[in-house]
Amino acid sequence: MLIIHSRNSVPIRLTEERWRHIVRRHPEMGHQRERVLETLVEPDIIQQGDFGELLAIRFYSETPLTSKFLVVVFREINLHDGFILTAYLTSRPLARRLILWKR
């Protein structure tokens, strides 16, 4: 299990189970673990999710699928604990989502 801190300084867990889930659902993410961690720590944008989760988003000019945004979906349970739900690459973030923070 890896623990990194979100933009809000909350410790966020990435468990082996969650990593396997990410790679199983999104095989192109197989060699992107460092970028997932980097995106959570230093996002370009943080958006609010639909069910209390947060989306850390960062643009990468080169990925396994050309230039894409990496989205890391995570939850901050309280000031002392949180976890990553999933991560994926997308062409662009959803414009309808509320932006909570922007670089």
LOGUVEX-864110 format. One line per field, with one value per residue: y, z, x of N, C-alpha, C in turn. Coordinates in steps of 0.02 Angstrom, whole numbers, plus 50000, padded with zeros to 5 digits. Atoms other than C-alpha are relative to their C-alpha. Example, Ala and Ser with C-alpha at 12.3 -4.5 7.8 and 13.67 -1.06 7.14 Angstrom:
nc2	c(49941	49941)
nc3	c(50000	49997)
nc1	c(50045	49958)
cac2	c(49775	49947)
cac3	c(50390	50357)
cac1	c(50615	50684)
cc2	c(50060	50055)
cc3	c(50000	50037)
cc1	c(50045	49961)
% end
This chain:
nc2	c(49941	49936	49944	49934	49947	49961	49927	49978	50031	50060	50061	50039	50067	50038	50070	50046	50019	49945	49997	50054	49978	49948	50031	50046	49960	49954	50031	49950	49970	50047	49972	49929	49991	49938	49943	49997	49968	49930	49963	49988	49953	49937	49997	49936	49983	50047	49992	50037	50056	50002	50036	49983	50012	49946	50021	49964	50005	49971	50012	50028	49995	50067	50057	50057	49985	49932	49950	50012	49981	50055	49986	50044	49992	50018	49976	49979	50019	49948	49967	50047	50061	49999	50054	49994	50046	50022	49951	50015	49948	49974	49946	49935	50005	49980	49928	49989	50011	49942	49996	49980	49971	49998	49975)
nc3	c(50000	50003	49971	50022	49973	50049	50000	49934	49950	49972	50023	50046	50010	50062	49981	50056	50027	50042	50059	50044	50029	50051	50058	50030	50036	50047	50010	50021	49939	49970	49983	49985	49928	49978	50023	49957	49937	50016	50013	49936	49961	50036	50055	50033	49980	49958	50010	49955	50031	49991	49939	49945	50017	50031	50060	50013	50073	50025	50071	50022	50073	50026	49961	50045	50047	50024	49947	49963	49930	49953	49947	49941	49960	49932	49948	49936	49949	49950	50007	49987	50039	50065	50043	50071	50025	50067	50041	50071	50048	50037	50047	49965	49940	50011	49987	49955	49930	49963	49989	49931	49997	50065	49996)
nc1	c(50042	49966	50036	49977	50044	50038	49991	50025	49956	50031	49967	50043	49974	50008	49989	49988	50065	50024	49957	50021	50064	49986	49967	50049	50050	49966	49934	49950	49973	49953	49935	50014	50009	49966	50040	50060	49979	49983	50062	50033	49961	49992	50049	50014	50068	50038	50072	50044	50035	50073	50019	49955	49930	49964	49964	49938	49991	49938	49988	49936	49994	49986	50025	50008	50054	49986	50008	50062	50005	50004	50049	49996	50060	49982	50045	49971	50049	49994	49936	49945	50006	50034	49979	50011	50051	49980	49964	50009	49981	50057	49984	50010	50042	50070	50009	50056	49980	49977	49928	49987	49933	49967	49932)
cac2	c(50000	50174	50331	50504	50671	50760	50946	50965	50874	50722	50554	50455	50266	50171	49987	49842	49793	49965	49963	49793	49863	50013	49906	49776	49909	50019	49912	50065	50121	49974	50076	50240	50216	50357	50474	50428	50477	50635	50686	50668	50767	50901	50913	51047	51045	50967	50940	50884	50713	50664	50562	50653	50598	50715	50709	50761	50798	50830	50846	50740	50775	50595	50441	50265	50343	50505	50669	50646	50704	50584	50580	50509	50484	50485	50513	50610	50527	50652	50756	50599	50470	50447	50326	50314	50237	50230	50318	50334	50434	50547	50671	50812	50837	50854	51040	51018	50970	51102	51155	51162	51209	51259	51286)
cac3	c(50000	49955	50049	49972	50022	49925	49887	50053	50145	50178	50175	50028	50013	49851	49895	49786	49767	49697	49582	49513	49487	49391	49277	49250	49198	49106	49041	48967	49147	49181	49182	49243	49433	49458	49354	49457	49615	49534	49476	49651	49730	49595	49494	49367	49422	49560	49520	49628	49588	49588	49750	49867	49780	49710	49539	49527	49344	49256	49072	48995	48819	48799	48865	48797	48707	48640	48736	48871	49040	49183	49307	49482	49574	49762	49924	50078	50223	50350	50380	50420	50293	50112	49968	49779	49695	49514	49381	49194	49040	48950	48806	48916	49089	49099	49088	49191	49349	49481	49487	49669	49636	49484	49464)
cac1	c(50000	50060	50012	50028	49953	49818	49816	49723	49865	49754	49845	49772	49795	49825	49803	49858	49675	49632	49784	49731	49556	49624	49734	49596	49470	49597	49742	49828	49860	49977	50137	50060	50067	50195	50088	49935	50028	50097	49923	49853	49994	50011	49849	49807	49625	49520	49337	49193	49121	48938	48942	49062	49221	49352	49437	49620	49659	49823	49867	50005	50065	50124	50031	50002	49851	49931	49902	49770	49711	49741	49596	49620	49457	49480	49387	49443	49352	49416	49573	49674	49618	49569	49587	49597	49444	49504	49606	49589	49642	49519	49519	49453	49377	49188	49146	48987	49082	49115	49298	49355	49536	49638	49825)
cc2	c(50062	50053	50064	50051	50040	50074	50029	49971	49940	49940	49957	49933	49976	49928	49959	49979	50054	50005	49945	50017	50050	49967	49951	50038	50044	49974	50049	50034	49958	50028	50074	50014	50064	50062	50007	50036	50073	50042	50016	50053	50069	50004	50069	50027	49948	50016	49960	49945	50002	49971	50013	49987	50062	49972	50045	49989	50036	49981	49973	50001	49933	49948	49940	50012	50070	50050	49992	50034	49937	50022	49949	50016	49975	50029	50018	49987	50052	50031	49952	49937	50011	49943	50014	49948	49971	50055	49980	50060	50022	50057	50069	49989	50022	50073	50013	49993	50065	49996	50027	50035	49997	50031	50068)
cc3	c(50000	50032	49976	50027	49944	50005	50067	50057	50036	49975	49959	49986	49928	50017	49937	49968	49953	49937	49951	49966	49943	49937	49965	49958	49945	49988	49979	50060	50032	50022	50020	50075	50025	49979	50040	50065	49989	49989	50065	50041	49968	49940	49966	50023	50049	49990	50052	49961	50015	50068	50058	49986	49967	49940	49992	49926	49980	49927	49988	49924	49968	50050	49952	49947	49970	50057	50032	50068	50042	50057	50055	50044	50071	50049	50062	50053	50055	49991	50006	49957	49935	49957	49928	49980	49932	49966	49927	49958	49962	49954	50031	50061	49983	50022	50051	50074	50031	50011	50071	50008	49931	50009	49967)
cc1	c(50044	49957	50033	49951	49968	50018	49979	50041	49969	50038	49950	50034	49988	50018	50014	49935	49974	50043	49981	49934	50011	50028	49952	49949	50030	50071	50055	50033	50056	50066	49994	49995	50034	49961	49935	50017	50017	49937	49963	50036	50003	49951	49999	49933	49975	49927	49962	49965	49925	49979	50048	50074	50029	50038	50061	50016	50064	50009	50069	50002	50016	49975	49998	49946	50007	49991	49931	50003	49996	49954	50010	49940	50017	49949	50041	49947	49999	50070	50059	49998	49962	50027	49984	49948	50020	50040	49993	50024	49938	50024	49993	49956	49928	49992	49945	50018	50025	50076	50011	50067	50031	50069	50004)
% end
